[in-house]
Amino acid sequence: MIELKDINKIYEINKNHKVEALKKVNLTIKEGELIVLKGASGSGKSTILSLIAGLSKPTSGEVIVDSKQISKLLDNFSSVYRRDNIGFIFQKYNLIPTLSVKENIALPLVPLNPTTKELEQKLDKVMDMFHILHKKDMIVKNLSGGEQQRVAIARSYVNNPKIIIADEPTANLDKKLSLKFIEILKELKSLGKTIIVATHDPLFYGLEFVDREIEVHNGSLVL
Amino acid sequence: MILTPEVLAILIINTTLAFFAFIAFILSVKIYLNWDLESSSTLQYKLEKQSYLTATIIKYIFIVKVPLFLFFIFTLDKISNILIGAMCGAGVVDATEYGTYLFVLKIINLYIFAYWLALNSEDIKHENQPYTKQKFGMFIIFFLFFMVEVILEGVMFSAIDVKEMVDCCGTIYSTSSSTYIADILKLSPYIIVGIFYTNFLLIILFYFLKRKYIFSFLNLIFIITSLISLIAFFGTYIYQLPTHHCPFCFLQKDYDYVGYIIYIFLFVGTFFGMITGFVETSLEELKKRYNISLVFNTFYVLLVTSYVVVFFIKNGVWL
């Protein structure tokens, strides 16, 4: 379970310029839920995601994941928390363009130091699942947007995280590929993953398998 | 006042370090007074960020202080050429009434900074950061030690009069001088060397018995017994002169700078030995500290002993 309690987040651009990204946000997400955070650019959706992922800390308030207050973790523990619990799909995929599909997907597993056999098994399984196995040795910069997206999803899934976070995942995809991505989300949900998607893509609105749509407006949740 | 390029470099670097240490001091006071890990307030989150910054500042101060200490010794040696009567750093240290205090304080500060880092490293290994308040509280005191060192250093260099004649190490470390060192030098070498090797054997014994507090205490004593035996006994074999007891001359080129290796072995070995009892840690880390301590202490003992053995093999007599 994910809980955000009285979260405030202020970005200090400089001494005289502060941006209040989140204001007294309270949110509870149950295990296995699929949540869509919707709202305009700059409304605070990505900030919520980065707090849940332990990528940043609130200015005040608590972020609790499975009874652990992750907003208080030191950087080294945050990294371990992310490694073990979070799969992150970025808007621009954030792949390493000069590495192959297989190498990109393998990256989250590197700190776990798996044997070659274990690694190969895991990679093949995930690449097969996301229909990218036939391109496994290709350099990712030579792939299409949709294929890169699938590599990014495979990478987020490879360490079998409990929580999958997607930040504007379809911003760079056409409608057809976006619908394919939605299908993948449905599949991930059926596997019991907790999924949080931040988007302003109307394709995500009103989907039957989405548990809740939450509007974020000016740093507050519109409930 | 003596102001060679080396002295100037030391003073500038130390002033810079003092500036950063002052920032760390202000932040340490703030953290010490307000730290509450249970709180999710804006202040606590700010303190958590600042604690990271402060620890980083202190870490870099230490990283600079270690080579700076070696450079300080090198500088003492170098400026001994300017002072009338001085043959090595010992003459410079003895040239003013502040030198000895400064030298001892510098060594103490190195140990306490290293201790602080060991405590910090242990603290950040735990999610609940059990030593945060303690380590920043300690830094408030350590900062004062450090400032005394910086001030004393400035005072010492400004008090040196290049026209005034100073004692050479032969006079300072002789049995005829009226110092504590002279009283020590008058002791029988059998007693001094006996205590030194007994101390080392006890360290080995408690290494195997894994009694960390006793091991730690024995390492503390080992610094003292090592320095005394080095001045009173082993040094004479390094110089191959029965009357020369200087702890500085072997830092010079004539002796292949062996003094630096000797002191590094001794200080690293005893430091890791001492923190076994001072900073609580995991069994694995404790084992690592025991091992590092024993390895460096053993290297130290082997190195100083080798001078005696080689001298005897070559000459067939003891000094």
HADDOCK unambig.tbl for C-alpha pairs under 7 A between the chains (distance, minus, plus):
assign (segid A and resid 59 and name CA) (segid B and resid 42 and name CA) 5.19 0.50 0.50
assign (segid A and resid 59 and name CA) (segid B and resid 45 and name CA) 6.40 0.50 0.50
assign (segid A and resid 60 and name CA) (segid B and resid 40 and name CA) 5.54 0.50 0.50
assign (segid A and resid 60 and name CA) (segid B and resid 41 and name CA) 4.88 0.50 0.50
assign (segid A and resid 60 and name CA) (segid B and resid 42 and name CA) 4.65 0.50 0.50
assign (segid A and resid 60 and name CA) (segid B and resid 45 and name CA) 6.89 0.50 0.50
assign (segid A and resid 61 and name CA) (segid B and resid 40 and name CA) 5.15 0.50 0.50
assign (segid A and resid 61 and name CA) (segid B and resid 41 and name CA) 6.53 0.50 0.50
assign (segid A and resid 62 and name CA) (segid B and resid 40 and name CA) 6.18 0.50 0.50
assign (segid A and resid 73 and name CA) (segid B and resid 127 and name CA) 6.37 0.50 0.50
assign (segid A and resid 74 and name CA) (segid B and resid 127 and name CA) 6.96 0.50 0.50
